[in-house]
Amino acid sequence: MRAWQDTCCREGDKMSYLIKRERKAQEEIVGFVLVVVIVAVIFLVFLGIYLSREKPVNAKESIDVSQFLESAMHYTTGCITSSNVYSTLGDLIKECWAGATCTNMNNKRACDVLNKTVSDVIEANWRICKDICPYKGYLFDSVYNSTSAAEGVISIAKGNCSFNRIGGEYFTPNYPGTITTTLQICS
């Protein structure tokens, strides 16, 4: 204040200087409050949109499911096809797509044996039930993909899969395309 008194002599000039200074400070405070209010409103709008969205089914890649699926493809089934050896689960998927039959089972369709075997293998290794089990269901799909089209080989669904899912994929070459097998375990 002393420096101001040295530069100015009149009392009226001092009052107008202080009033302008207070008014300027008030304007800065009002501007800051408006910016904070606008940012808060924008934040609330985005939060409302985020919370009002329908929750999608959450599917995650799982190393456990992928490794299980890979080892299951090497599981030996009870089906002997034209090759005169017991088919693995992976081979049985190929045989099912080709329309083969199991010669040692009174020419039972390979797809029927595959359906039963897949269900048995999954249910023996993953505890799936409605109530107290950690897993409530599963989805198993095999699709033949070629450059021209995609054709379903087998699809098995059991239980409730409307919530979280963990899954894995396994690719089997089958000239001229590939068979993609996926397993999703639902919790």
C-alpha positions as CSV (number, residue, x, y, z in Angstrom):
1,M,0.0,0.0,0.0
2,R,2.8,2.3,0.7
3,A,4.1,2.2,-2.8
4,W,0.6,3.2,-4.1
5,Q,0.5,6.1,-1.7
6,D,3.8,7.3,-3.0
7,T,2.6,7.3,-6.6
8,C,-0.8,8.8,-6.1
9,C,-1.9,11.7,-4.0
10,R,-5.7,11.7,-4.1
11,E,-8.0,9.5,-2.0
12,G,-10.6,9.1,-4.7
13,D,-8.1,7.5,-7.1
14,K,-7.2,5.0,-4.3
15,M,-10.8,3.9,-3.9
16,S,-11.5,3.5,-7.6
17,Y,-8.3,1.5,-7.9
18,L,-9.4,-0.9,-5.0
19,I,-12.9,-1.2,-6.4
20,K,-11.6,-2.2,-9.9
21,R,-9.3,-4.7,-8.3
22,E,-12.1,-6.3,-6.3
23,R,-14.4,-6.4,-9.3
24,K,-11.7,-8.1,-11.4
25,A,-11.1,-10.7,-8.7
26,Q,-14.8,-11.5,-8.4
27,E,-15.0,-11.9,-12.2
28,E,-12.1,-14.4,-12.1
29,I,-13.8,-16.4,-9.3
30,V,-17.1,-16.5,-11.2
31,G,-15.3,-17.6,-14.4
32,F,-13.5,-20.4,-12.5
33,V,-16.8,-21.6,-10.9
34,L,-18.5,-21.6,-14.3
35,V,-15.6,-23.8,-15.8
36,V,-15.9,-26.2,-12.8
37,V,-19.7,-26.5,-13.2
38,I,-19.4,-27.1,-17.0
39,V,-16.8,-29.8,-16.5
40,A,-18.9,-31.4,-13.7
41,V,-22.0,-31.5,-16.0
42,I,-20.1,-33.1,-18.8
43,F,-18.7,-35.7,-16.5
44,L,-22.1,-36.5,-15.1
45,V,-23.5,-36.9,-18.7
46,F,-20.8,-39.3,-19.6
47,L,-21.2,-41.2,-16.4
48,G,-24.9,-41.5,-17.0
49,I,-24.4,-42.8,-20.5
50,Y,-21.8,-45.3,-19.3
51,L,-24.0,-46.6,-16.5
52,S,-27.2,-46.8,-18.6
53,R,-25.6,-49.0,-21.2
54,E,-26.7,-52.7,-21.2
55,K,-24.0,-54.9,-19.9
56,P,-22.8,-57.2,-22.8
57,V,-21.8,-60.8,-22.2
58,N,-18.2,-60.7,-21.1
59,A,-16.0,-63.1,-23.1
60,K,-12.4,-63.4,-22.2
61,E,-9.6,-65.5,-23.7
62,S,-8.5,-68.1,-21.2
63,I,-5.2,-70.0,-21.2
64,D,-6.8,-72.8,-19.2
65,V,-9.6,-73.3,-21.7
66,S,-7.2,-73.0,-24.7
67,Q,-4.9,-75.6,-23.2
68,F,-7.8,-77.9,-22.3
69,L,-9.1,-77.6,-25.9
70,E,-5.7,-78.4,-27.3
71,S,-5.3,-81.5,-25.1
72,A,-8.9,-82.6,-25.8
73,M,-8.1,-82.7,-29.5
74,H,-5.6,-85.5,-28.8
75,Y,-8.1,-87.5,-26.7
76,T,-8.6,-90.9,-28.3
77,T,-12.2,-91.8,-29.0
78,G,-13.8,-95.2,-29.4
79,C,-14.5,-94.6,-33.1
80,I,-12.5,-96.4,-35.8
81,T,-13.1,-94.9,-39.3
82,S,-11.7,-95.9,-42.7
83,S,-8.1,-95.4,-41.4
84,N,-8.5,-98.6,-39.1
85,V,-7.1,-96.7,-36.0
86,Y,-9.0,-95.1,-33.2
87,S,-9.6,-91.5,-34.0
88,T,-8.6,-88.6,-31.8
89,L,-11.2,-86.0,-31.1
90,G,-9.6,-83.7,-33.6
91,D,-9.6,-86.4,-36.3
92,L,-13.3,-87.2,-35.4
93,I,-14.2,-83.6,-36.1
94,K,-12.7,-83.9,-39.6
95,E,-14.5,-87.3,-40.1
96,C,-17.8,-85.7,-39.0
97,W,-17.4,-82.9,-41.5
98,A,-16.6,-85.5,-44.2
99,G,-19.7,-87.6,-43.3
100,A,-17.8,-90.7,-42.2
101,T,-19.1,-93.5,-40.0
102,C,-17.5,-95.5,-37.2
103,T,-16.8,-99.0,-38.6
104,N,-16.4,-100.6,-35.2
105,M,-19.8,-99.2,-33.9
106,N,-22.2,-100.7,-36.5
107,N,-21.5,-97.8,-38.9
108,K,-22.7,-95.2,-36.4
109,R,-22.3,-91.7,-37.7
110,A,-19.1,-90.0,-36.7
111,C,-21.0,-86.8,-35.8
112,D,-23.2,-88.8,-33.3
113,V,-20.1,-90.2,-31.6
114,L,-18.4,-86.8,-31.7
115,N,-21.4,-85.1,-30.0
116,K,-21.4,-87.7,-27.1
117,T,-17.6,-87.7,-26.7
118,V,-17.3,-83.9,-26.6
119,S,-20.0,-83.6,-24.0
120,D,-18.5,-86.4,-21.9
121,V,-14.9,-84.9,-22.1
122,I,-16.1,-81.3,-21.2
123,E,-18.4,-82.4,-18.4
124,A,-15.7,-84.7,-16.9
125,N,-13.2,-81.9,-16.7
126,W,-15.2,-78.8,-16.0
127,R,-17.6,-78.9,-13.1
128,I,-20.8,-77.6,-14.7
129,C,-24.2,-77.4,-12.9
130,K,-27.0,-74.9,-12.1
131,D,-26.5,-74.1,-8.5
132,I,-23.3,-74.3,-6.5
133,C,-20.8,-74.9,-9.3
134,P,-18.5,-72.2,-10.5
135,Y,-19.4,-72.9,-14.1
136,K,-23.0,-72.8,-15.3
137,G,-22.7,-74.0,-18.9
138,Y,-20.6,-74.2,-22.1
139,L,-20.7,-73.6,-25.8
140,F,-18.7,-75.8,-28.2
141,D,-18.5,-75.0,-31.9
142,S,-16.5,-76.4,-34.8
143,V,-16.7,-74.6,-38.1
144,Y,-15.0,-75.5,-41.4
145,N,-13.7,-72.3,-43.1
146,S,-12.5,-72.2,-46.7
147,T,-11.9,-69.4,-49.1
148,S,-15.4,-69.8,-50.5
149,A,-17.6,-70.4,-47.4
150,A,-18.0,-71.4,-43.8
151,E,-19.9,-74.5,-42.8
152,G,-20.8,-75.6,-39.3
153,V,-19.5,-79.0,-38.3
154,I,-20.9,-79.4,-34.8
155,S,-22.4,-77.1,-32.2
156,I,-23.1,-78.1,-28.6
157,A,-24.6,-75.8,-26.0
158,K,-25.4,-76.8,-22.4
159,G,-26.5,-74.7,-19.4
160,N,-26.9,-71.0,-18.9
161,C,-24.4,-68.9,-20.9
162,S,-25.9,-65.4,-20.4
163,F,-23.2,-64.1,-18.1
164,N,-19.4,-64.1,-18.2
165,R,-17.5,-66.5,-20.5
166,I,-14.0,-67.7,-20.8
167,G,-12.9,-69.4,-23.9
168,G,-10.3,-70.6,-26.3
169,E,-9.8,-71.6,-29.9
170,Y,-8.1,-74.5,-31.7
171,F,-7.3,-74.5,-35.4
172,T,-7.1,-77.8,-37.4
173,P,-5.9,-77.7,-41.0
174,N,-8.2,-79.6,-43.3
175,Y,-7.2,-79.0,-46.9
176,P,-8.3,-76.7,-48.6
177,G,-9.5,-74.9,-45.5
178,T,-9.3,-74.9,-41.7
179,I,-11.6,-76.2,-39.0
180,T,-11.9,-73.7,-36.2
181,T,-13.0,-75.1,-32.9
182,T,-14.0,-72.9,-30.0
183,L,-15.0,-73.7,-26.4
184,Q,-16.6,-71.1,-24.1
185,I,-17.1,-72.0,-20.5
186,C,-19.8,-69.9,-18.8
187,S,-19.9,-68.7,-15.2
